[in-house]
Amino acid sequence: MIYLDEAAAAPPRREVLEAMWPYMTAHFANPASLHDPGLEAERGLTDARRRVAEHLGAQPAEVVFTSGGTESDNAAVKGIALAAPRGRHVLISAVEHPAVVESAAWLTRMGFTVERIPVDSEGLVSPESLQRLLRPDTTLVSVQLANGEVGTVQDLTALTAITADFGVPLHTDAVQAAGSMPLPVAELGVQALSLAGHKIGTPKGVGVLYVHRRTPIEPLIHGGGHQRGRRAGTENAAGAVGMAVALERAAAADLESWRRRRDDFIAAVESHVPAARLTGHRTQRLPGHASFTFPGRSGESLLLDLQQRGVVCSSTSACASGETEPSPVLSALGLSPEEADSAVRFTFGADLPEQHLHHAVEAIRQAQR
């Protein structure tokens, strides 16, 4: 099997699992306990927080461990909006993950007004579009760093320059970007950033929320006051350690080689299947992401044909599988329902053998005959 669906979940990495193992066995104790076993677990947790913070260019106190990207997005969107001292107006981009979209929808039930920032045909938010929608009562802007369906990477620094002038915090869902690009929060200019471990090689169930130390946030989960009162619940020390190792491993990836293999794969698909149309930005996209529409084909039927040929991929976000409506992301890019129905994405890690991509191109060619 050739696995080309890492945007949904990457395979757990051996070194990550090995680093986690002691905290699932010998150092199993509650890290909040004051006895020696608890203190051993707490030392691992503290070290993991420091290492994650170092990867982000943040302070350890600004790192909150969560159960995954969905919780991190919920905590940021709801928590920052509810804690903001100014009005009740929220902006999100038109191509956000459902975790952000549904969190914003919940805010509307709490009396907030939520507006969508439009994107162009390649999935980019323009600074001008953002600036036109900002208001004196805007409490939060949420724009993802990279899109999981079409791979487009936003020019986030251009957007945070505008929100900074307005004094509005900007949250970014960086779940898809983690492992594919550096994430220096100060350079990005964001006040909050969400990550999920299972996209970069941890088991499912661990995530990170970076929150700038001066950004007020109402906790999503209340209880024992863990993590400086921003997320209650006994911390997952093993997951935190795994997250730190996964981020460090990802930072060692050869991005230039990764992008080259992506571009070669895109060119090969377009050469062998002339009807294929690339979705998202051609160059300003994730290094391991290639997405197309195949006019005249159902994306789901093409997936089945490819799986029979040993290639596993996806037709849309795994979080939206089973939906009968066209993808909101593809619709926001201006694709018709028929075009959206023919969409397929291929996502792969930095260490995927090049011959696997050659085999995938041949499988696509055969399936399209």
N, C-alpha and C positions, 0 to 999 in steps of 0.2 A: 504493500500500500504506500502510495505517495501522498503525504498529508499536507494539503495546501489550505488549511483553515485555522492558522494560528491567530487570526484576528478574533476568533471565537474562544480558543483556548490553546495555549502552547503546551507541549509535553513537559511534565515535571523534569527538572534537571537533576542529575545524580548528585552533583556537589551540593545542591540546595537541600535535597532530602537527607544527605549525610550530615549536613550542618544542623538540621532540625532534629535529627534522631535523639541526641542526648536530652533534649528538652521535652521529648515525648516519653522518655524512659527514666533515666537516673535523676534528671532535674525536673521532675514532673510537678513539683509543689506550686502552690499559689504564690506568685511573685509579690503579693501584698503581705504575706505572712512574715513575721519577724524572726522565725527560727532559721537555723542554718540551711535546710533544704529550700525554704522560701527565698532566702537571701541569694542563694546560688541561681535560682530562676530569675530573680530580679536583676542580678548582674548581667545575665545574658540579654534580658530585655533592654536594660539601659544601654548596653553596648550596641545592640541592634538599632535603637533609636538614634544613637550618635552617628552610626554609619549611614543610615538613611538620610539624616539631616546633612551630613557631609556631601552625599551624592547630590542633594538639592541645593547646596549652598545656603542652608537654613540653620537655625538654632535647634538643638534637640527639643526644647520646650515647645517648638512650633509643629512638631510631628505627632499626629494622633493615629494610632493603629485602629483599624476598623475591620469589618468582616468582608470587605470587598469594595469594588468601584461603585456599586449601586448605593451602598450605605454612605460612602464618602460623598457622592453627589447629593444625596438627600440631606445629609448633615450640613453641607455647605450652602445649598440653595435655600433650604428652609431656615437653617440656623442663623445665617447672616442676615437674611431678609427680616426675620422676626426680631433680631437684636438691633437692627439699624435705628438710629434715633430720628432719621428723617422720614419722608413719605412712604407710600406703599405702591411704588411702581417698579416693576422688574422687567428687564430685557433679557431674552435668550435668543440664540441664533436659530435660524429655520432648519438647521441640520443636526440638532442635538440628539444625544442618546435618550431613549425613553426614561432613564433614571432622572434626567434633568427635566424633560418635558412633563412628566407626571408630578414631579416635585413642584414645578411651577403651577401646574393645574391645581394642586392642593392649595397653593397660596391664594389662588383666585377664590377658593371657597372660604378663605380667611379674610376676604375683603381686599386683596391686592389686585392691581391691574397688571396683566402680563402681556407684553407685545413681543412679536417675533422680528428679529433683524433679518432682512432678506439676504440671499446669497446670489452670486452670478452663476452662469452656466457651468462653471468649474467648481463651484462650492465654496467660493471665497466670500468673506464678509469684507466690504469696503469700509475704510475709516469714515467716509462721508455718510454712508448709510447709518452707521452707529451714531455719529454725531447728530444727525437729524432727529433721531429718536430719543436722545437723552433729554431728561427734564429735571427741573429743580427738585422734584420729589422722587427721582430714581434712587432706589436703595441698593440695587445689585445688578450687575451684568454678568451673564454666564455665556462664554463662547468656548467651545471645545478647541483643543490644540490641533487634533488630527481626527479625521472622520474614518470610522471603521468600515463604512460601506464603499466609499469611493477613494479613500486614501489621501484626500486633500489636506495639506498642512496650512494652517492659518498664519498670517504675519501678525502674531500676537502682540509684539512690541509696538507696532503701529496703533493697535487698538487700545492697549493699556496707556499709551501716551495721552490718548483722548480722555479715558476715564479718570486718569490721575488729575487732569486739569479740572474736571468736574467734581473731584473728591468722591468718586463712586468706586467701591470695591469691585474687582473683577475676579470671578472664579473661572477656572478652566478645567474641563474634564480632559486629563492627559492620559487616560487609561490606554488608548491605542498608541500614543506616542512613546510611552515608557519602553525602554530597550531599543528604540529606533533612533533616538536623538537625545542630546544633552537636555537637562531640565533645570537650568539655573534660575531659581525663582526670582532673584533680584533682577537679573537681566530681562527676564520675561515681563517683569513688572506686575505680577499677579499677587492678589492677597489670599487666594486659596487655590489649591490644586489637588485633584483626585487621581489616585492610582489603584490598580488591581494587580495582585500578585500572579493570578493564573494566566495572565497574558505574557509573562516573562519567565515562567518556569517554576512557580511554586504550586503546591496543591491549591485547590479552590478553597476560599474562605478567609483570605487575608487581604487587606487593602491598607492604604494610607491616605490620610487627609492632612495636607499642609495648610495651616492657618497662620497668617502673619500675626505676630505677637500683639500688635495694636488693633487688630480687627475683632470687634465684638462678635460673639457667636453664641446663640442659645443652643444648649445641648439637645440632640435628638433623643438620646437615651439617658434617662435619669436613674440614679441609684446611689452607689457608694462613693461617688466623687472621684473615681479613678481618672488618670490622665489630666490632672489639673481641672477636674470638673467638666471637661468637654466631651467625655464619652465614658459613661459608667459601664461597669462589667469587668469581670476578671480578665486580665489581658492574656492574649494568646502568645506566650513567649516563643514557642516553637515557630509559629507563623511569622512573628516579627523577625526572628533570626533568618528564616528562609527568605523573607523580603529583602533584607539587607544583602544577603549573598547574591540573590537574583539580580538586584540592581547593579552590584559591582561587576558581576559577570557580563551583564549587558553592556556596560560601559567599555568593555574590551573589544566589542565587535568592530570589524573592519567595515565602516560605513561606505567607503568608496567602492569596495568590491561588491557589497550588498546592492548598492544602487545600480552598478553596472549590470549585474545579473538580472535585476528588475527590468532595466531598459532593454536588455537583450531579449528577455522573455516577451515583453510587450511588442517589440518589433517582430519577433518570430510569429506571434499569434496574428498580428495584422497582416503579415506576409502570407501565411498559410490559410487564413480565413479573412479575405478582403472585406466581407460584410461586417466584421466585428468593429464595434465603436468603443473606444476608450471612454470611461467615465471618470470624472474628477480632473484635477490639474495634471498635465503631462509630466512636469518636472517637479513642481512643488507638492510632492506627495511622499508618503511613507516609503522607505527603501524596500520593504518586503511586501508591497501591495500592488496588485494589478487587477483592475475591474473593467468589465466590458458589458455591452449589450450585444446580443446575437439576434438581429431581426429575423423574424419568421420562426423562432424557436421559443418554447417555454423554458425559462431558466431551470425549473424543477425537472423537466424531462432531460435537459442537457446534463444536469447533475447525476441523474440515474445512469445515463450513458457513460459518463466519465467514470463513475464508481465501478461499473462493470469492466472498465479498462484499467482499474487500479489507481485512479486519481480521486481523492476526496477534497471537495471544496465547498463553497456555500453560495446561495443565491441572494442572501440578504443578511442583516444582523441576526445572530443566533437568538438575541433577546426578542426579536420580532417574528420568529418562525411560527408558522401556523396562521399568520394574519392573511386575510383575504383581500384587504385593500392594498393599493399600490404603496410602495415604500415612500414615506413622507420625505425622506432625504432625496430620493430620485425625483420626486414631484417638485421639490423646492428648486432643483436644478433645471426644471423645465421639461423633463421627459414625460411623454404621454404614458397612460396606463399600459398600453401595449409594449412600449419600449421598456418600461420598468419591469414588466413581467418577464422579459428576456435577459435580465441582468444576472451576471455570475461574477463572483470575486475569487481571486486566488491570492492567498497570503502565506508567506513562508518566513522562516527564521534565517538568521545570518549564516548558520552552519549547514543549511540544506545543500546537499551535493548538486553540482550544476547539471549532472546527467539526469537527475530527477526532473528538472525543469524541461530538459530536452524531451524526455518521455511524455511529460504533460502536454507539451505543444503537439506532439504526434497524436496523442489521445484526443485532443480538441479537434485536430484536423480530421481524424477518422470519424468522430462523433458528428461532425458537421457535414459529412458527405451526403 
